[in-house]
């Protein structure tokens, strides 16, 4: 070996840096593929749970913040500003509150985590052949889901439990009806479907449409925060999720949601002053009409291949695993616990 070779080898040795190797720890019972799926599902779950917690925080502090602002300005308690407790103004606040609650937290957290809302939420125009059958199925299912509210109320009554949910006084007159209609039917249908059947369901569809529909429906039920509405909202969430994954757009679900809430508002205003018997007769007639419409919807889909099948995802994990990973994520647990605590407050 000559001196030049020795000098070259010495320089090579001096500049040599050992390569770092990274080893990913895979928990026992998981494969690299299932470990990655668990990580991603928990990430999505914590994003969703975080958005729901922020949503709850906004709901709990909005009126308090308004009161603080008015007190700071020296306006709280002045007769001219007693309108803040008026039913019409509260409906107006509800419109603003719902819009903020179901958009900002979800958009911020999903965007910050690298998810594109335009990809998750299906805004495309529904196919003409999908509109009527799925709409009829949806409103029929929602009509009968309303019965769950009466069932829960009767169960509590039979047990001697006083469970009262105060939804507030409704404003009267034409303007009051219009405000209530906007606050109850139009705005919730748009923003709740955007969040629940758009971002939440859209983010979970990678792991199966059935998984996405069921998880989003459970959370939709829980977020209502009282035991009377939870079963109803869960059932409605199931049919709205099913419609969304079958039509690949949120617009029919928005229409069904809006129609169901609109009927509730119209029924409440139109039957004021009527006896309980008259109200029951009207509601029974409505159920019979919805039953007929549901039958028509089923008939229109009878020759549609795969109309009632839910697409499965090509994943390595078992179904029970992905449900466990989703519902044991910290933010989902915290949100669920807080929602049930809120629901307990209605026991008198």
FENNORDA-V22994 format. One record per backbone hydrogen bond with DSSP energy under -0.5 kcal/mol. NH is the residue of the N-H (numbers start at 1). CO is the residue of the C=O. If there is no record, write none. Layout:
nh/co
NH/CO
NH/CO
This chain:
nh/co
6/2
7/3
8/4
9/5
10/6
11/7
12/8
13/9
14/10
15/11
16/12
16/13
24/22
25/23
26/24
27/25
30/27
35/31
36/32
37/33
38/34
39/35
40/36
41/37
42/38
43/39
44/40
45/41
46/42
47/43
48/44
49/45
50/46
51/47
52/48
53/49
54/50
55/51
56/52
57/53
58/54
59/55
60/56
61/57
62/58
65/61
66/62
67/63
68/64
69/65
70/66
71/67
72/68
73/69
74/71
75/70
76/70
78/75
81/78
82/79
84/81
85/82
86/83
90/86
91/87
92/88
93/89
94/90
95/91
96/92
97/93
98/94
99/95
100/96
101/97
102/98
103/100
104/100
105/100
107/103
108/104
109/105
110/106
111/107
112/108
113/109
114/111
115/110
117/115
119/116
120/116
121/117
122/120
123/121
130/127
131/127
132/128
134/130
135/131
136/132
137/133
138/134
139/135
140/136
141/137
142/138
143/139
144/140
145/141
146/142
147/144
148/145
149/146
150/146
151/147
152/148
153/149
154/150
155/151
156/152
157/153
158/154
159/155
160/157
161/156
162/160
163/161
164/162
164/346
166/164
167/165
176/172
177/173
178/174
179/175
180/176
181/177
182/178
183/179
184/180
185/181
186/181
187/182
189/185
190/186
191/187
192/188
193/188
193/189
194/190
195/191
196/192
197/192
197/193
198/193
199/194
200/195
201/196
202/198
203/199
204/200
205/201
207/204
208/205
209/311
210/311
212/208
213/209
214/210
215/211
216/212
217/213
218/214
219/215
220/216
221/217
222/218
223/219
224/221
225/222
230/226
231/227
232/228
233/229
234/230
235/231
236/232
237/233
238/234
239/235
240/236
241/237
242/238
243/239
244/240
245/241
246/242
247/243
248/244
249/244
250/122
254/250
255/251
256/252
257/253
258/254
259/255
260/256
261/257
262/258
263/259
264/260
265/261
266/262
267/263
268/264
269/265
270/266
271/267
272/269
274/271
279/275
280/276
281/277
282/278
283/279
284/280
285/281
286/282
287/283
288/284
289/285
290/286
291/287
292/288
293/289
294/290
295/291
296/292
297/293
298/294
299/295
300/296
301/297
302/299
304/301
305/303
307/304
309/306
315/313
322/318
323/319
324/320
325/321
326/322
327/323
328/324
329/326
333/329
334/330
335/331
336/332
337/333
338/334
339/335
340/336
341/337
342/338
343/339
344/340
345/341
345/342
346/343
347/344
348/162
